[in-house]
Amino acid sequence: MTGTTTSLRTIDLYAGAGGLAYGFQGSEVKNLRFEIVAVFDNWKPAIETLKKNFKTTEIVKIDFDAYKGDKAVFTKFAPDVIIGGPPCQDFSHAGKRNEDLGRGKLTVTFAYIVIDVRPKWFVMENVDRILKTEKYKLVKAAFKKAGYGITEKVLDASLCGVPQKRKRYFMIGELSGVDGALLPYLEKSLARKPMTLRDYFGDSLGVEYYYRHPRNYKRRAIFSIDEPSPTIRGVNRPIPSTYKRHPGDAVEPSEKVRPLTTEERSYIQTFPKEYVFEGSKTEKEQMIGNAVPVKLAECVAKCILKYISDGTKAKQKRIDTCLGNILSARYPDLKQSSTD
């Protein structure tokens, strides 16, 4: 493989703003890389955003609710890998937590597509609370029955190069693989301490403290840049004039404390500055809040590539050893002569 890059053909389902695909696309380990050949979504602002940022990738608008086993739309791309983050509102801490609502079944649809297409690898991302759901049990059992070895891990993005305390569940499947095979790689990739906003931005944000609108006023809302950001949500509002300081707030509310801008929130999700988001301000905020942080995706992608690379080296070593044994048996003087 020296001097030659091997590309793993990859498609992204429920691509949204493209954070998962962008992180995988930017990953390479020892001449191995992921090539994003197609991304799929059904929301117009997401489709337009993907078109702006994935110039050489096919962008496919698709209604996943209508999937009935018509796998040709996916198999035509001959994917080695399927990645995706099915919509998680029905499982999330912020959602209504009713997995029988419309979007909960999209996780099952993701599993059906993977099993129908049978790529060598798949990666499914979701909120950590999915582990408490019946849908999780169903899809894991289906993947196991289909012959996938499963590695599962809840990752804290702040330990993966993202200045944000955001926990996300990852299921990585390898066809005919071994359960838990990638755990050592994922655990080795984690930083020893969480990344803060100051670690990532320095002083470039121009603030020491900022406001993040809470889900309810029993939660803190003012944070310091010397800590990881809380989870970026799809809601971004100014400080209400009636806001009273929460006991956990970093400082008193004042004119020096402001909410972060839409662009700053995308940077916390580790999208690069040149990344373009389409749609209204509300749609952009929602897209950014729902996205997989790019650096978190990149962390997972590199672990998979490292695992594949190590397996390739081990396989080559076994082949070399086998050939060496054959040659030694046929030419017993070969070893001796080579050391003369």
C-alpha positions in Angstrom: 0.0 0.0 0.0 3.1 2.3 0.1 2.4 5.4 -1.9 -1.1 4.4 -2.8 -4.2 5.6 -0.9 -7.1 3.2 -0.4 -10.4 4.9 -0.3 -13.4 3.4 1.6 -16.5 4.4 -0.3 -18.9 6.0 2.3 -22.5 7.2 2.3 -24.1 9.3 5.0 -27.8 8.8 5.9 -29.6 11.6 7.7 -26.7 13.8 6.9 -28.2 17.1 8.2 -25.6 19.9 8.2 -22.9 17.3 7.3 -20.8 17.3 10.5 -20.4 13.5 10.5 -19.6 13.3 6.8 -17.2 16.2 7.0 -15.3 14.7 9.9 -15.0 11.3 8.1 -14.0 12.9 4.8 -11.1 14.8 6.5 -9.6 11.6 8.1 -6.7 9.6 6.8 -4.4 7.1 8.5 -1.5 5.4 6.7 -2.8 5.6 3.2 -6.4 4.8 4.2 -9.2 7.3 3.9 -13.0 7.6 3.7 -14.4 8.9 0.5 -17.9 10.4 0.9 -19.6 9.4 -2.3 -23.2 10.3 -1.4 -25.1 12.1 1.4 -28.8 11.7 2.0 -31.4 13.9 3.7 -34.9 15.2 3.3 -34.8 18.7 4.7 -34.4 21.5 2.2 -32.1 23.7 4.2 -29.9 20.7 4.9 -29.8 19.7 1.3 -28.8 23.3 0.2 -26.1 23.3 3.0 -24.7 20.0 1.8 -24.6 21.2 -1.8 -22.5 24.2 -0.7 -19.9 22.2 1.2 -19.6 18.8 -0.6 -18.9 19.9 -4.2 -17.8 16.5 -5.5 -20.3 14.4 -3.6 -23.8 13.4 -4.8 -26.5 15.0 -2.7 -29.7 12.9 -2.6 -33.0 14.1 -1.3 -34.9 11.2 0.1 -37.9 10.5 2.3 -36.7 7.8 4.8 -40.2 7.3 6.1 -41.1 5.8 2.7 -38.3 3.2 2.7 -39.7 -0.2 1.8 -36.5 -2.1 1.0 -35.8 -0.4 -2.2 -32.1 -0.5 -1.6 -31.0 0.3 -5.2 -30.8 4.0 -4.3 -28.0 3.1 -1.9 -26.3 0.1 -3.5 -25.6 2.0 -6.8 -22.9 3.8 -4.8 -21.3 0.4 -3.8 -20.6 1.7 -0.3 -17.9 0.0 1.9 -19.2 2.1 4.8 -22.6 3.5 5.8 -22.6 6.3 8.5 -25.5 8.2 9.9 -27.1 9.9 12.9 -30.9 9.1 12.8 -33.0 12.0 14.2 -32.9 11.6 18.0 -35.6 14.0 19.3 -37.7 11.1 20.5 -34.9 9.8 22.6 -33.2 13.0 23.8 -33.1 14.6 27.2 -34.7 17.7 25.6 -37.3 15.8 23.7 -40.6 14.3 24.7 -39.0 10.9 25.2 -41.6 8.9 23.3 -39.8 6.5 21.1 -43.1 5.5 19.3 -43.3 9.0 17.8 -42.5 9.4 14.1 -38.8 10.0 14.3 -38.0 7.2 16.7 -38.6 4.7 13.9 -35.9 6.3 11.7 -33.3 4.5 13.8 -34.9 1.2 12.9 -35.0 2.4 9.2 -31.2 3.0 9.4 -30.7 -0.5 10.6 -32.9 -1.9 7.8 -30.9 0.0 5.2 -27.6 -1.2 6.5 -28.8 -4.8 6.7 -30.2 -4.7 3.2 -27.1 -3.1 1.7 -24.6 -5.1 3.9 -21.6 -2.8 3.8 -18.4 -4.0 5.4 -18.8 -1.2 8.1 -21.4 1.0 9.6 -21.4 3.8 12.1 -24.5 5.0 13.9 -24.6 8.1 16.1 -27.3 9.1 18.6 -27.9 10.6 22.0 -26.7 8.6 24.9 -30.3 8.0 26.2 -31.0 5.7 23.3 -29.4 3.0 25.4 -32.6 3.1 27.6 -35.0 2.5 24.7 -36.6 -0.5 23.1 -35.6 0.7 19.7 -32.0 0.3 20.7 -32.5 -3.3 21.7 -34.3 -4.0 18.5 -31.6 -2.6 16.2 -28.7 -4.1 18.1 -30.3 -7.5 17.9 -31.0 -7.0 14.1 -27.3 -6.1 13.5 -26.1 -9.1 15.5 -28.4 -11.4 13.5 -27.1 -9.9 10.3 -23.5 -10.9 11.3 -22.0 -7.6 12.5 -19.5 -7.4 15.3 -20.5 -4.4 17.4 -18.5 -1.9 19.3 -20.4 0.6 21.4 -19.2 3.7 23.2 -20.6 6.9 24.7 -18.1 9.6 23.9 -17.8 13.0 25.5 -16.9 15.4 22.7 -14.8 17.5 25.1 -12.3 14.7 25.3 -12.2 14.4 21.5 -11.0 17.8 20.4 -14.3 19.6 20.8 -14.7 22.5 23.3 -18.1 21.3 24.3 -19.5 18.9 26.9 -21.6 16.8 24.6 -22.2 13.1 25.2 -23.1 11.0 22.1 -23.5 7.3 21.6 -21.7 5.5 18.8 -22.3 2.0 17.5 -19.7 0.8 15.1 -20.4 -2.4 13.2 -17.9 -4.6 11.2 -19.4 -7.4 9.1 -18.1 -10.7 10.4 -16.2 -8.7 13.0 -15.6 -9.2 16.8 -17.7 -7.4 19.4 -15.8 -4.6 21.2 -12.8 -4.7 18.8 -12.5 -1.0 18.5 -12.9 -0.1 22.2 -9.1 0.0 22.9 -8.7 2.4 19.9 -11.6 4.7 21.1 -10.4 4.8 24.7 -6.8 5.5 23.6 -8.0 8.5 21.5 -9.5 10.3 24.5 -7.8 13.3 26.0 -6.9 13.4 29.7 -8.9 16.5 30.4 -11.9 18.3 28.8 -11.2 21.0 26.2 -12.3 24.5 27.1 -13.4 27.3 24.9 -10.1 29.1 25.7 -8.1 26.0 24.8 -9.8 26.0 21.4 -10.3 29.7 20.6 -7.7 31.5 22.8 -9.1 35.0 23.4 -10.5 35.3 19.8 -14.2 35.2 21.0 -13.7 38.6 22.7 -15.7 37.5 25.8 -14.9 35.9 29.1 -18.5 34.9 29.8 -21.5 34.2 27.7 -25.2 33.3 27.9 -26.7 30.0 26.7 -30.4 29.8 26.9 -31.4 27.0 29.3 -34.2 24.5 28.8 -35.7 25.8 32.0 -34.7 28.4 34.6 -33.8 25.7 37.1 -30.6 25.3 35.0 -27.6 27.7 34.9 -27.3 29.9 31.8 -24.0 31.9 32.1 -20.8 30.1 31.4 -17.0 30.9 31.4 -14.7 30.3 28.4 -12.4 28.5 30.9 -14.8 25.5 30.8 -16.2 23.4 28.0 -19.4 24.8 26.4 -22.6 23.0 27.4 -24.2 21.1 24.6 -25.0 23.4 21.7 -28.8 23.2 21.2 -31.0 24.3 18.3 -32.2 27.3 20.3 -30.3 30.5 20.6 -31.9 33.5 22.3 -30.9 36.7 23.9 -30.8 37.2 27.7 -34.3 38.0 28.9 -34.6 41.3 30.7 -36.2 39.5 33.6 -33.4 36.9 33.9 -32.2 36.3 37.5 -28.9 34.9 38.3 -28.8 31.1 38.8 -26.6 29.8 41.7 -24.5 28.0 39.2 -23.9 30.9 36.8 -20.3 31.9 36.4 -21.1 35.7 36.9 -24.0 38.1 37.4 -25.9 38.9 34.1 -24.7 42.2 32.7 -24.1 44.1 29.5 -20.8 42.3 29.2 -22.5 38.9 29.0 -24.0 38.1 25.6 -25.2 35.0 23.8 -22.9 33.5 21.2 -23.6 34.2 17.6 -24.7 31.6 15.1 -21.3 31.5 13.6 -19.6 31.1 17.0 -21.9 28.2 17.8 -20.9 26.5 14.6 -17.2 26.9 15.5 -17.9 25.2 18.9 -19.3 22.4 16.8 -15.9 22.5 15.2 -17.1 23.4 11.7 -14.4 25.4 9.9 -15.0 29.1 9.3 -15.4 28.5 5.6 -18.3 26.1 6.1 -21.5 27.6 4.6 -25.0 27.1 6.2 -28.1 27.8 4.2 -31.6 28.7 5.4 -33.2 31.2 7.8 -31.5 32.0 11.1 -33.8 29.7 12.9 -33.1 26.9 10.5 -29.3 27.4 10.7 -29.5 27.3 14.5 -31.4 24.1 14.4 -29.0 22.6 11.9 -26.0 23.5 14.0 -27.6 22.3 17.2 -28.4 18.9 15.7 -25.1 18.4 14.0 -22.4 15.9 15.0 -19.3 17.9 15.9 -16.8 17.6 13.1 -13.8 16.8 15.4 -15.8 14.1 17.2 -16.6 12.4 13.9 -13.0 12.7 12.9 -11.9 11.0 16.2 -14.2 8.0 15.5 -13.2 7.9 11.8 -9.4 7.8 12.7 -10.0 5.0 15.2 -11.6 2.9 12.6 -8.9 3.6 10.1 -6.2 2.8 12.6 -7.9 -0.5 13.5 -8.1 -1.5 9.8 -4.5 -0.5 9.2 -3.3 -2.5 12.2 -5.3 -5.5 10.9 -3.8 -5.2 7.4 -0.3 -5.1 8.9 -1.1 -8.2 11.1 -2.5 -10.0 8.1 0.6 -9.1 6.0 2.9 -10.3 8.8 1.0 -13.7 8.9 1.4 -14.0 5.1 5.1 -13.1 5.2 5.6 -15.7 8.0 3.8 -18.3 6.0 5.8 -17.6 2.9 8.9 -17.7 4.9 8.1 -21.1 6.3 7.3 -22.5 2.8 10.6 -21.1 1.4 12.6 -22.5 4.4 11.0 -25.9 3.9 11.8 -25.9 0.1 15.2 -24.3 0.4 16.7 -25.2 3.8 20.0 -23.4 2.9 18.2 -20.1 2.1 18.2 -18.8 5.7 21.8 -19.8 6.3 23.0 -18.2 3.0 21.2 -15.0 3.7 23.2 -14.5 6.9 26.6 -15.3 5.4 
